[in-house]
Amino acid sequence: MNAVRWTALVVVLLVITVAVLFTIQNSGRTTDLSLDLWVTAFHLKEAVPLPLLLWSAFGFGLVGGGVVGLRLRSSAMRKVRDLEQQLARASVGGDSGWS
């Protein structure tokens, strides 16, 4: 393995270690979760553990960002495919567009 892979492995292990330590140290802490939308309000019946709340928010953000990224990527790939088809049609017709 080269140096970049070792460095990436060390960074990933450090991040995992910090995440596990955070979860262990804060597993006893809870928070009372509520959402007030002025029209209606939501309030959970029981307190939620802080690590669960943090990792859930992180997971939802990761999934949401992934979905948006996939949509943008598929849109860009569709545009590239359309442009390649236009280029192929133009080159077959002999009209390069240059004078």
DAURVEN-V707190 format. One record per residue. N is the residue number from 1. OMEGA is omega in whole degrees, -180 to 180 (none if undefined). Layout:
# DAURVEN-V707190
N	OMEGA
N	OMEGA
This chain:
# DAURVEN-V707190
1	180
2	-174
3	-179
4	179
5	178
6	179
7	178
8	179
9	179
10	180
11	179
12	179
13	177
14	179
15	178
16	179
17	179
18	180
19	179
20	178
21	177
22	-178
23	-180
24	-176
25	-175
26	-177
27	180
28	-179
29	178
30	177
31	178
32	-172
33	176
34	180
35	-180
36	-179
37	-178
38	178
39	179
40	180
41	178
42	-180
43	179
44	-178
45	-178
46	177
47	-177
48	176
49	-177
50	178
51	178
52	179
53	-179
54	-177
55	176
56	178
57	178
58	180
59	178
60	177
61	178
62	179
63	179
64	177
65	178
66	179
67	179
68	179
69	178
70	178
71	179
72	180
73	180
74	177
75	179
76	179
77	177
78	179
79	177
80	180
81	178
82	180
83	177
84	178
85	177
86	179
87	179
88	178
89	-179
90	-179
91	177
92	-179
93	-180
94	180
95	-179
96	-180
97	180
98	180
99	none
